[in-house]
Amino acid sequence: MTTVYGIKNCDTIKKTLKWLTNNDIEHTFHDYRKDGLNADWLESVVNELGWENVLNKRGTTYRQLSDEQKSALNAETALALLIEYPAMIKRPIIQTGSDLMLGYNETVLTEKLNGN
């Protein structure tokens, strides 16, 4: 089973869910705001993908951080901020078994999920 993690009103999430549906890939959606965020799961994602990749620096939430918070970013502080502000997590995170994918990329989705 494939699980898509993100925030429901995100356009990239909508595009990902539509792609999965159109390609007949069974999936569930986990909305951080509605379903919550498991800190242990997020820590494992950050450990595998790297906090620099998981942290979305392009979003409004990141831009609203103080300069002090931005300059103090490291693996530990980034994880704490991602738990506090899930909107700063790059979207989507797609999990199939123990395999994680970050972001929407049709080529990668096709390669990894073809036949699942």
OpenMM code with the backbone's topology and positions (N, CA, C; nanometers):
from openmm import Vec3, app, unit

residues = "MET THR THR VAL TYR GLY ILE LYS ASN CYS ASP THR ILE LYS LYS THR LEU LYS TRP LEU THR ASN ASN ASP ILE GLU HIS THR PHE HIS ASP TYR ARG LYS ASP GLY LEU ASN ALA ASP TRP LEU GLU SER VAL VAL ASN GLU LEU GLY TRP GLU ASN VAL LEU ASN LYS ARG GLY THR THR TYR ARG GLN LEU SER ASP GLU GLN LYS SER ALA LEU ASN ALA GLU THR ALA LEU ALA LEU LEU ILE GLU TYR PRO ALA MET ILE LYS ARG PRO ILE ILE GLN THR GLY SER ASP LEU MET LEU GLY TYR ASN GLU THR VAL LEU THR GLU LYS LEU ASN GLY ASN".split()
positions = [
    Vec3(0.0849, -0.1192, 0.0000),
    Vec3(0.0000, 0.0000, 0.0000),
    Vec3(0.0881, 0.1237, 0.0000),
    Vec3(0.0477, 0.2202, -0.0753),
    Vec3(0.1188, 0.3469, -0.0851),
    Vec3(0.0454, 0.4508, -0.0013),
    Vec3(0.1216, 0.5252, 0.0776),
    Vec3(0.0647, 0.6324, 0.1585),
    Vec3(0.1281, 0.7634, 0.1161),
    Vec3(0.0443, 0.8626, 0.0940),
    Vec3(0.0888, 0.9969, 0.0590),
    Vec3(0.0700, 1.0835, 0.1832),
    Vec3(0.1774, 1.1514, 0.2237),
    Vec3(0.1737, 1.2385, 0.3412),
    Vec3(0.1812, 1.3830, 0.2953),
    Vec3(0.0979, 1.4673, 0.3550),
    Vec3(0.1020, 1.6084, 0.3198),
    Vec3(-0.0143, 1.6845, 0.3789),
    Vec3(-0.0520, 1.7899, 0.3109),
    Vec3(-0.1599, 1.8781, 0.3529),
    Vec3(-0.2606, 1.8848, 0.2388),
    Vec3(-0.3870, 1.8627, 0.2710),
    Vec3(-0.4916, 1.8427, 0.1706),
    Vec3(-0.5023, 1.9537, 0.0673),
    Vec3(-0.4868, 2.0792, 0.1079),
    Vec3(-0.5098, 2.1884, 0.0132),
    Vec3(-0.3882, 2.2218, -0.0727),
    Vec3(-0.2823, 2.1438, -0.0627),
    Vec3(-0.1604, 2.1658, -0.1413),
    Vec3(-0.1812, 2.1184, -0.2852),
    Vec3(-0.1490, 2.2027, -0.3828),
    Vec3(-0.1675, 2.1672, -0.5237),
    Vec3(-0.0833, 2.0464, -0.5641),
    Vec3(0.0368, 2.0350, -0.5096),
    Vec3(0.1231, 1.9213, -0.5431),
    Vec3(0.0647, 1.7914, -0.4882),
    Vec3(0.0033, 1.7977, -0.3730),
    Vec3(-0.0637, 1.6802, -0.3166),
    Vec3(-0.1801, 1.6413, -0.4068),
    Vec3(-0.2586, 1.7380, -0.4482),
    Vec3(-0.3728, 1.7098, -0.5360),
    Vec3(-0.3263, 1.6437, -0.6655),
    Vec3(-0.2173, 1.6953, -0.7223),
    Vec3(-0.1623, 1.6405, -0.8456),
    Vec3(-0.1138, 1.4961, -0.8232),
    Vec3(-0.0488, 1.4722, -0.7105),
    Vec3(0.0013, 1.3376, -0.6788),
    Vec3(-0.1134, 1.2391, -0.6618),
    Vec3(-0.2145, 1.2775, -0.5854),
    Vec3(-0.3290, 1.1882, -0.5622),
    Vec3(-0.4021, 1.1587, -0.6934),
    Vec3(-0.4131, 1.2599, -0.7785),
    Vec3(-0.4780, 1.2390, -0.9083),
    Vec3(-0.3956, 1.1425, -0.9934),
    Vec3(-0.2633, 1.1586, -0.9942),
    Vec3(-0.1762, 1.0690, -1.0713),
    Vec3(-0.1913, 0.9256, -1.0222),
    Vec3(-0.1899, 0.9062, -0.8920),
    Vec3(-0.2037, 0.7714, -0.8358),
    Vec3(-0.3374, 0.7098, -0.8744),
    Vec3(-0.4445, 0.7869, -0.8648),
    Vec3(-0.5774, 0.7387, -0.9011),
    Vec3(-0.5838, 0.7037, -1.0499),
    Vec3(-0.5321, 0.7930, -1.1335),
    Vec3(-0.5338, 0.7698, -1.2790),
    Vec3(-0.4507, 0.6496, -1.3201),
    Vec3(-0.3516, 0.6132, -1.2393),
    Vec3(-0.2654, 0.4990, -1.2700),
    Vec3(-0.3046, 0.3746, -1.1904),
    Vec3(-0.4236, 0.3788, -1.1325),
    Vec3(-0.4798, 0.2644, -1.0592),
    Vec3(-0.3861, 0.2115, -0.9508),
    Vec3(-0.3225, 0.3024, -0.8785),
    Vec3(-0.2345, 0.2631, -0.7680),
    Vec3(-0.3107, 0.2856, -0.6381),
    Vec3(-0.3303, 0.1769, -0.5665),
    Vec3(-0.4022, 0.1836, -0.4401),
    Vec3(-0.3218, 0.2676, -0.3419),
    Vec3(-0.3897, 0.3636, -0.2787),
    Vec3(-0.3186, 0.4540, -0.1890),
    Vec3(-0.4121, 0.5094, -0.0829),
    Vec3(-0.3484, 0.5610, 0.0215),
    Vec3(-0.4191, 0.6350, 0.1253),
    Vec3(-0.3509, 0.7707, 0.1385),
    Vec3(-0.4223, 0.8638, 0.1982),
    Vec3(-0.3677, 0.9976, 0.2192),
    Vec3(-0.3654, 1.0275, 0.3679),
    Vec3(-0.2517, 1.0751, 0.4156),
    Vec3(-0.2364, 1.1138, 0.5559),
    Vec3(-0.2143, 1.2647, 0.5605),
    Vec3(-0.3139, 1.3351, 0.6125),
    Vec3(-0.3088, 1.4815, 0.6237),
    Vec3(-0.2499, 1.5169, 0.7597),
    Vec3(-0.1357, 1.5854, 0.7583),
    Vec3(-0.0694, 1.6221, 0.8845),
    Vec3(-0.1613, 1.7023, 0.9757),
    Vec3(-0.2405, 1.7886, 0.9181),
    Vec3(-0.3266, 1.8747, 1.0006),
    Vec3(-0.4435, 1.7967, 1.0602),
    Vec3(-0.5030, 1.7099, 0.9809),
    Vec3(-0.6203, 1.6347, 1.0266),
    Vec3(-0.5818, 1.5094, 1.1057),
    Vec3(-0.4824, 1.4358, 1.0554),
    Vec3(-0.4465, 1.3062, 1.1129),
    Vec3(-0.3307, 1.3125, 1.2116),
    Vec3(-0.2678, 1.4284, 1.2226),
    Vec3(-0.1554, 1.4428, 1.3144),
    Vec3(-0.0237, 1.4026, 1.2499),
    Vec3(0.0811, 1.4205, 1.3259),
    Vec3(0.2156, 1.3937, 1.2774),
    Vec3(0.2897, 1.3134, 1.3834),
    Vec3(0.3330, 1.1947, 1.3466),
    Vec3(0.4063, 1.1084, 1.4377),
    Vec3(0.5538, 1.1489, 1.4364),
    Vec3(0.6042, 1.1937, 1.5507),
    Vec3(0.7418, 1.2437, 1.5596),
    Vec3(0.8435, 1.1353, 1.5260),
    Vec3(0.8189, 1.0114, 1.5680),
    Vec3(0.9129, 0.9025, 1.5377),
    Vec3(0.9176, 0.8751, 1.3875),
    Vec3(0.8008, 0.8767, 1.3231),
    Vec3(0.7965, 0.8572, 1.1779),
    Vec3(0.8736, 0.9686, 1.1078),
    Vec3(0.8483, 1.0942, 1.1486),
    Vec3(0.9156, 1.2061, 1.0847),
    Vec3(1.0667, 1.1986, 1.1059),
    Vec3(1.1091, 1.1595, 1.2237),
    Vec3(1.2526, 1.1458, 1.2501),
    Vec3(1.3154, 1.0411, 1.1583),
    Vec3(1.2448, 0.9297, 1.1361),
    Vec3(1.2980, 0.8269, 1.0464),
    Vec3(1.3042, 0.8787, 0.9023),
    Vec3(1.2054, 0.9589, 0.8614),
    Vec3(1.2052, 1.0179, 0.7275),
    Vec3(1.3235, 1.1138, 0.7129),
    Vec3(1.3439, 1.1981, 0.8127),
    Vec3(1.4541, 1.2945, 0.8101),
    Vec3(1.5880, 1.2213, 0.8091),
    Vec3(1.5980, 1.1139, 0.8866),
    Vec3(1.7225, 1.0363, 0.8884),
    Vec3(1.7525, 0.9750, 0.7524),
    Vec3(1.6489, 0.9304, 0.6826),
    Vec3(1.6696, 0.8668, 0.5525),
    Vec3(1.6904, 0.9680, 0.4400),
    Vec3(1.6093, 1.0732, 0.4386),
    Vec3(1.6124, 1.1671, 0.3268),
    Vec3(1.6993, 1.2900, 0.3519),
    Vec3(1.7323, 1.3171, 0.4777),
    Vec3(1.8107, 1.4355, 0.5132),
    Vec3(1.7211, 1.5541, 0.5441),
    Vec3(1.7505, 1.6207, 0.6555),
    Vec3(1.6648, 1.7336, 0.6961),
    Vec3(1.6669, 1.8459, 0.5927),
    Vec3(1.7802, 1.8635, 0.5233),
    Vec3(1.7900, 1.9696, 0.4233),
    Vec3(1.6939, 1.9450, 0.3071),
    Vec3(1.6677, 1.8180, 0.2762),
    Vec3(1.5755, 1.7839, 0.1682),
    Vec3(1.4302, 1.7915, 0.2126),
    Vec3(1.4036, 1.7577, 0.3372),
    Vec3(1.2659, 1.7524, 0.3874),
    Vec3(1.2127, 1.8919, 0.4212),
    Vec3(1.3003, 1.9811, 0.4615),
    Vec3(1.2604, 2.1169, 0.4990),
    Vec3(1.2313, 2.1996, 0.3743),
    Vec3(1.1096, 2.2507, 0.3649),
    Vec3(1.0681, 2.3330, 0.2510),
    Vec3(1.0991, 2.4788, 0.2815),
    Vec3(1.2026, 2.5307, 0.2172),
    Vec3(1.2429, 2.6695, 0.2404),
    Vec3(1.1688, 2.7676, 0.1499),
    Vec3(1.0857, 2.7169, 0.0623),
    Vec3(1.0158, 2.8048, -0.0317),
    Vec3(0.8799, 2.8505, 0.0200),
    Vec3(0.8314, 2.7886, 0.1249),
    Vec3(0.6969, 2.8186, 0.1723),
    Vec3(0.6882, 2.9375, 0.2655),
    Vec3(0.5663, 2.9814, 0.2858),
    Vec3(0.5379, 3.0954, 0.3724),
    Vec3(0.5827, 3.0703, 0.5159),
    Vec3(0.5593, 2.9503, 0.5660),
    Vec3(0.5915, 2.9205, 0.7052),
    Vec3(0.7410, 2.9377, 0.7306),
    Vec3(0.8234, 2.8878, 0.6406),
    Vec3(0.9683, 2.9032, 0.6571),
    Vec3(1.0072, 3.0509, 0.6518),
    Vec3(0.9524, 3.1227, 0.5585),
    Vec3(0.9872, 3.2654, 0.5437),
    Vec3(0.9479, 3.3462, 0.6665),
    Vec3(0.8515, 3.2978, 0.7433),
    Vec3(0.8077, 3.3692, 0.8630),
    Vec3(0.8945, 3.3388, 0.9854),
    Vec3(0.9856, 3.2439, 0.9731),
    Vec3(1.0769, 3.2172, 1.0841),
    Vec3(1.1692, 3.3369, 1.1051),
    Vec3(1.2162, 3.3531, 1.2273),
    Vec3(1.3109, 3.4611, 1.2544),
    Vec3(1.4465, 3.4270, 1.1924),
    Vec3(1.5271, 3.5294, 1.1700),
    Vec3(1.6614, 3.5071, 1.1179),
    Vec3(1.7414, 3.4189, 1.2135),
    Vec3(1.7160, 3.4359, 1.3420),
    Vec3(1.7843, 3.3537, 1.4431),
    Vec3(1.7484, 3.2061, 1.4259),
    Vec3(1.6201, 3.1773, 1.4059),
    Vec3(1.5777, 3.0379, 1.3848),
    Vec3(1.6402, 2.9808, 1.2584),
    Vec3(1.6429, 3.0593, 1.1518),
    Vec3(1.7002, 3.0119, 1.0257),
    Vec3(1.8493, 2.9854, 1.0383),
    Vec3(1.9203, 3.0733, 1.1070),
    Vec3(2.0654, 3.0568, 1.1186),
    Vec3(2.1024, 2.9426, 1.2130),
    Vec3(2.0126, 2.9047, 1.3017),
    Vec3(2.0403, 2.7968, 1.3976),
    Vec3(1.9984, 2.6595, 1.3455),
    Vec3(1.9569, 2.6528, 1.2187),
    Vec3(1.9085, 2.5256, 1.1658),
    Vec3(2.0183, 2.4196, 1.1605),
    Vec3(1.9848, 2.3050, 1.2128),
    Vec3(2.0670, 2.1847, 1.2018),
    Vec3(1.9696, 2.0678, 1.2111),
    Vec3(2.0188, 1.9463, 1.2127),
    Vec3(1.9298, 1.8293, 1.2125),
    Vec3(1.8322, 1.8328, 1.3300),
    Vec3(1.8797, 1.8684, 1.4469),
    Vec3(1.7948, 1.8676, 1.5670),
    Vec3(1.6930, 1.9806, 1.5651),
    Vec3(1.7372, 2.1030, 1.5348),
    Vec3(1.6434, 2.2158, 1.5356),
    Vec3(1.5440, 2.2059, 1.4204),
    Vec3(1.5899, 2.1552, 1.3061),
    Vec3(1.4996, 2.1404, 1.1917),
    Vec3(1.3885, 2.0408, 1.2238),
    Vec3(1.4241, 1.9285, 1.2855),
    Vec3(1.3230, 1.8286, 1.3209),
    Vec3(1.2197, 1.8880, 1.4157),
    Vec3(1.2647, 1.9628, 1.5151),
    Vec3(1.1721, 2.0263, 1.6101),
    Vec3(1.0789, 2.1236, 1.5381),
    Vec3(1.1324, 2.2018, 1.4448),
    Vec3(1.0488, 2.2964, 1.3698),
    Vec3(0.9497, 2.2244, 1.2790),
    Vec3(0.9934, 2.1155, 1.2158),
    Vec3(0.9034, 2.0396, 1.1284),
    Vec3(0.7887, 1.9783, 1.2076),
    Vec3(0.8163, 1.9331, 1.3281),
    Vec3(0.7106, 1.8781, 1.4135),
    Vec3(0.6139, 1.9887, 1.4545),
    Vec3(0.6687, 2.1053, 1.4883),
    Vec3(0.5845, 2.2175, 1.5311),
    Vec3(0.5068, 2.2783, 1.4144),
    Vec3(0.5709, 2.2835, 1.2969),
    Vec3(0.5113, 2.3462, 1.1782),
    Vec3(0.5133, 2.2480, 1.0607),
    Vec3(0.4203, 2.1526, 1.0567),
    Vec3(0.4206, 2.0524, 0.9490),
    Vec3(0.4102, 2.1115, 0.8085),
    Vec3(0.3628, 2.2346, 0.7962),
    Vec3(0.3546, 2.2978, 0.6636),
    Vec3(0.4930, 2.3194, 0.6037),
    Vec3(0.5978, 2.3113, 0.6859),
    Vec3(0.7340, 2.3285, 0.6350),
    Vec3(0.7933, 2.1990, 0.5802),
    Vec3(0.7174, 2.0905, 0.5863),
    Vec3(0.7651, 1.9642, 0.5313),
    Vec3(0.7391, 1.9651, 0.3812),
    Vec3(0.8427, 1.9386, 0.3032),
    Vec3(0.8273, 1.9311, 0.1578),
    Vec3(0.7222, 1.8267, 0.1248),
    Vec3(0.6432, 1.8556, 0.0223),
    Vec3(0.5332, 1.7671, -0.0120),
    Vec3(0.5415, 1.7241, -0.1568),
    Vec3(0.4893, 1.6054, -0.1795),
    Vec3(0.4467, 1.5031, -0.0850),
    Vec3(0.5640, 1.4151, -0.0412),
    Vec3(0.5424, 1.3459, 0.0684),
    Vec3(0.6268, 1.2325, 0.1037),
    Vec3(0.5415, 1.1109, 0.0708),
    Vec3(0.5954, 1.0238, -0.0120),
    Vec3(0.5219, 0.9049, -0.0560),
    Vec3(0.5942, 0.7833, -0.0020),
    Vec3(0.5203, 0.6995, 0.0691),
    Vec3(0.5809, 0.5807, 0.1296),
    Vec3(0.5111, 0.4556, 0.0789),
    Vec3(0.5925, 0.3639, 0.0279),
    Vec3(0.5450, 0.2318, -0.0119),
    Vec3(0.6337, 0.1323, 0.0605),
    Vec3(0.5783, 0.0646, 0.1609),
    Vec3(0.6609, -0.0218, 0.2445),
    Vec3(0.7656, 0.0621, 0.3142),
    Vec3(0.8919, 0.0266, 0.2981),
    Vec3(0.9988, 0.1054, 0.3603),
    Vec3(1.0602, 0.2046, 0.2616),
    Vec3(1.0079, 0.2095, 0.1398),
    Vec3(1.0612, 0.2988, 0.0367),
    Vec3(0.9964, 0.4365, 0.0477),
    Vec3(1.0797, 0.5407, 0.0506),
    Vec3(1.0309, 0.6783, 0.0608),
    Vec3(1.0665, 0.7572, -0.0645),
    Vec3(0.9728, 0.8397, -0.1081),
    Vec3(0.9966, 0.9318, -0.2183),
    Vec3(0.9553, 1.0705, -0.1712),
    Vec3(1.0287, 1.1709, -0.2159),
    Vec3(1.0001, 1.3078, -0.1752),
    Vec3(0.9714, 1.3916, -0.2990),
    Vec3(0.8558, 1.4553, -0.2997),
    Vec3(0.8198, 1.5421, -0.4103),
    Vec3(0.7454, 1.4686, -0.5201),
    Vec3(0.6898, 1.5461, -0.6113),
    Vec3(0.6130, 1.4913, -0.7224),
    Vec3(0.7014, 1.4866, -0.8458),
    Vec3(0.7214, 1.3655, -0.8969),
    Vec3(0.7986, 1.3453, -1.0187),
    Vec3(0.7392, 1.2236, -1.0885),
    Vec3(0.6704, 1.2469, -1.1992),
    Vec3(0.5998, 1.1373, -1.2673),
    Vec3(0.6938, 1.0248, -1.3090),
    Vec3(0.8138, 1.0583, -1.3532),
    Vec3(0.9089, 0.9550, -1.3956),
    Vec3(0.9451, 0.8646, -1.2788),
    Vec3(0.9756, 0.9246, -1.1637),
    Vec3(1.0117, 0.8465, -1.0449),
    Vec3(0.8912, 0.7649, -0.9981),
    Vec3(0.7737, 0.8258, -0.9967),
    Vec3(0.6533, 0.7538, -0.9553),
    Vec3(0.6306, 0.6327, -1.0453),
    Vec3(0.6447, 0.6516, -1.1749),
    Vec3(0.6249, 0.5412, -1.2694),
    Vec3(0.7254, 0.4311, -1.2447),
    Vec3(0.8511, 0.4668, -1.2289),
    Vec3(0.9565, 0.3670, -1.2058),
    Vec3(0.9350, 0.2889, -1.0765),
    Vec3(0.9016, 0.3606, -0.9694),
    Vec3(0.8932, 0.2972, -0.8375),
    Vec3(0.7599, 0.2279, -0.8106),
    Vec3(0.6520, 0.2798, -0.8692),
    Vec3(0.5208, 0.2277, -0.8366),
    Vec3(0.4565, 0.1466, -0.9474),
    Vec3(0.5201, 0.1369, -1.0594),
    Vec3(0.4653, 0.0599, -1.1697),
    Vec3(0.4445, -0.0857, -1.1268),
    Vec3(0.3214, -0.1294, -1.1326),
    Vec3(0.2905, -0.2678, -1.0954),
    Vec3(0.2560, -0.2858, -0.9494),
    Vec3(0.2662, -0.1804, -0.8674),
    Vec3(0.2311, -0.1954, -0.7245),
    Vec3(0.0823, -0.1762, -0.7042),
] * unit.nanometer
topology = app.Topology()
chain = topology.addChain("A")
for resn in residues:
    res = topology.addResidue(resn, chain)
    for name in ("N", "CA", "C"):
        topology.addAtom(name, app.Element.getBySymbol(name[0]), res)
